Amino acid sequence: MLNVRQILVSAVGLALVGVGLTACGQRGALYLPTEAAAKNRATLPELLLPGSSSAPDAAAKPAEAPAPASGAPAKKGNVE
């Protein structure tokens, strides 16, 4: 007859196997996203250590010019 310890170890082992087989539910191949929305996402080191930056030149890059405040699109070329 099985004692309590053997039943407990078997149950925990079965649960671990079940969790391992279900994984995270990700389907398909894993890939690094390349679309524009993924460009500014934080990397794993940035998430773990918020004060550090994996790209030291990120602070040296100039900021982009803000969009015009009016609803009209900005004109290119000669402005009259």
Backbone bond lengths (Angstrom), bond angles and torsions (degrees), N, CA, C in turn:
res aa  C-N    CA-C-N  psi(-1)  N-CA   C-N-CA  omega(-1)  CA-C   N-CA-C  phi
1 M - - - 1.443 - - 1.524 109.37 -
2 L 1.322 116.76 142.45 1.458 121.48 -179.05 1.522 110.40 -78.14
3 N 1.314 114.93 139.59 1.460 116.93 175.93 1.535 109.49 -93.06
4 V 1.305 117.13 175.59 1.462 123.15 -174.68 1.521 111.22 -61.93
5 R 1.317 117.57 -38.97 1.463 121.32 -178.01 1.529 110.75 -64.47
6 Q 1.312 118.57 -43.25 1.460 121.52 179.54 1.529 110.99 -65.76
7 I 1.322 117.12 -38.81 1.462 120.85 178.03 1.524 110.13 -65.55
8 L 1.315 117.14 -43.06 1.456 121.53 -179.71 1.527 111.14 -64.33
9 V 1.327 117.60 -45.69 1.459 121.33 179.55 1.524 110.19 -63.53
10 S 1.330 117.52 -40.92 1.460 121.35 178.17 1.528 111.23 -64.11
11 A 1.316 117.51 -42.54 1.460 121.52 -179.31 1.522 111.02 -65.79
12 V 1.329 117.09 -43.14 1.467 120.74 179.10 1.523 110.08 -66.01
13 G 1.315 117.07 -41.87 1.461 120.52 178.15 1.513 112.11 -62.72
14 L 1.317 117.01 -43.15 1.456 121.41 178.24 1.527 111.03 -63.96
15 A 1.330 116.81 -39.96 1.462 120.86 178.17 1.529 110.83 -63.84
16 L 1.331 117.43 -42.48 1.465 120.94 178.79 1.530 111.44 -64.04
17 V 1.308 117.08 -40.82 1.460 120.38 177.43 1.529 109.64 -63.57
18 G 1.312 117.22 -42.00 1.463 120.94 178.31 1.511 112.71 -62.09
19 V 1.320 116.92 -43.81 1.464 121.11 178.07 1.526 109.86 -65.32
20 G 1.314 117.25 -40.98 1.464 120.25 179.36 1.516 112.72 -63.95
21 L 1.309 117.16 -35.46 1.458 120.45 -179.72 1.530 112.36 -75.10
22 T 1.314 117.86 -30.85 1.456 119.88 179.67 1.514 111.69 -78.55
23 A 1.335 117.88 -25.85 1.471 124.20 179.24 1.519 109.95 51.77
24 C 1.313 117.31 -139.02 1.460 120.02 -175.84 1.511 112.54 -103.29
25 G 1.301 119.43 -5.56 1.450 121.93 -179.60 1.505 113.55 89.36
26 Q 1.324 118.47 1.21 1.467 121.54 178.26 1.514 109.52 -67.27
27 R 1.316 116.96 128.66 1.456 121.20 178.19 1.518 108.94 -108.60
28 G 1.302 116.32 149.31 1.458 120.93 177.63 1.513 111.55 83.27
29 A 1.313 114.14 -178.11 1.458 120.60 -178.09 1.528 110.80 -74.66
30 L 1.313 116.20 145.39 1.457 120.60 175.11 1.518 108.74 -82.31
31 Y 1.324 117.11 142.47 1.461 121.20 -178.57 1.519 108.92 -150.50
32 L 1.312 115.87 162.74 1.450 121.20 174.10 1.520 107.93 -91.93
33 P 1.325 118.85 124.31 1.459 120.42 -178.19 1.526 110.89 -66.66
34 T 1.318 116.15 142.75 1.465 120.99 -178.22 1.522 112.42 -118.87
35 E 1.328 118.81 -2.21 1.458 119.40 -178.57 1.526 110.68 -69.62
36 A 1.315 115.39 165.19 1.467 121.31 -175.51 1.525 112.46 -60.88
37 A 1.317 117.92 -34.32 1.467 120.56 -178.80 1.525 111.72 -64.52
38 A 1.322 117.91 -27.62 1.459 121.42 -178.62 1.522 112.85 -83.23
39 K 1.321 117.50 -8.91 1.460 121.13 -175.27 1.528 112.89 -62.67
40 N 1.318 117.00 -38.08 1.470 120.61 -174.47 1.522 113.47 -100.34
41 R 1.332 117.93 11.51 1.462 119.89 178.56 1.520 110.27 -72.30
42 A 1.313 115.40 149.72 1.456 120.87 178.13 1.523 110.15 -73.56
43 T 1.322 115.87 145.21 1.456 121.21 175.95 1.524 108.79 -89.10
44 L 1.323 117.00 170.19 1.458 120.59 -179.08 1.529 112.14 -57.93
45 P 1.343 120.44 -47.05 1.471 118.46 177.87 1.523 112.88 -60.86
46 E 1.336 117.54 -34.27 1.462 119.52 178.10 1.522 111.86 -69.20
47 L 1.329 116.96 -30.98 1.460 119.74 177.03 1.514 111.93 -73.22
48 L 1.338 116.40 -38.47 1.457 120.33 -178.15 1.522 112.20 -76.71
49 L 1.338 116.84 -36.08 1.459 122.26 -179.65 1.526 108.33 -124.53
50 P 1.341 118.69 84.49 1.463 121.41 -172.57 1.522 114.88 -58.91
51 G 1.302 119.24 -26.82 1.458 120.93 -178.38 1.510 113.58 -78.97
52 S 1.328 117.77 -16.82 1.461 120.16 -177.46 1.515 110.08 -96.23
53 S 1.317 114.80 159.71 1.462 120.77 177.62 1.509 107.99 -129.79
54 S 1.333 117.24 133.72 1.461 120.28 179.89 1.515 111.16 -76.29
55 A 1.327 118.16 -19.34 1.454 121.94 178.52 1.531 108.25 -111.86
56 P 1.346 118.68 100.26 1.459 120.22 -176.14 1.516 113.00 -65.90
57 D 1.343 119.09 -23.93 1.448 120.19 -179.14 1.526 112.47 -87.69
58 A 1.327 118.26 4.25 1.462 121.44 -178.36 1.527 111.10 -63.24
59 A 1.325 118.09 -36.13 1.452 121.16 -179.92 1.521 111.23 -75.93
60 A 1.325 118.20 -21.51 1.454 121.76 -177.73 1.522 112.32 -81.95
61 K 1.331 118.82 -15.72 1.458 121.33 -179.03 1.525 109.82 -72.97
62 P 1.336 117.21 136.87 1.465 118.78 177.91 1.519 110.41 -71.60
63 A 1.304 115.69 150.30 1.455 120.69 179.65 1.522 109.68 -74.48
64 E 1.325 116.28 150.49 1.455 120.06 177.81 1.520 109.66 -72.39
65 A 1.334 115.79 151.79 1.456 120.77 178.68 1.520 108.80 -68.70
66 P 1.330 117.75 137.04 1.462 119.53 -179.92 1.526 110.55 -69.52
67 A 1.326 115.55 155.56 1.461 121.18 178.72 1.524 109.08 -69.37
68 P 1.341 117.75 153.40 1.465 119.50 178.76 1.531 110.88 -61.12
69 A 1.329 115.79 146.91 1.461 121.01 -175.91 1.521 112.19 -72.27
70 S 1.330 117.76 -29.67 1.462 119.22 -178.42 1.521 110.59 -76.46
71 G 1.321 116.22 166.55 1.462 121.10 -179.62 1.510 112.46 -76.78
72 A 1.333 117.93 -15.19 1.463 121.82 -178.32 1.517 109.86 -77.64
73 P 1.341 117.49 143.11 1.459 119.42 177.98 1.523 110.71 -70.11
74 A 1.314 115.54 151.29 1.461 121.09 -179.85 1.513 109.06 -70.23
75 K 1.357 116.73 140.84 1.452 121.50 178.41 1.507 109.73 -87.27
76 K 1.333 115.11 143.35 1.459 120.32 175.98 1.518 107.93 -105.34
77 G 1.292 115.93 151.92 1.468 119.91 177.48 1.505 111.18 88.93
78 N 1.326 116.12 -142.70 1.460 120.93 -178.11 1.516 110.67 -73.62
79 V 1.321 114.72 132.49 1.460 120.40 177.86 1.510 106.82 -105.77
80 E 1.324 119.03 124.85 1.466 121.96 -178.19 1.484 111.78 -95.69
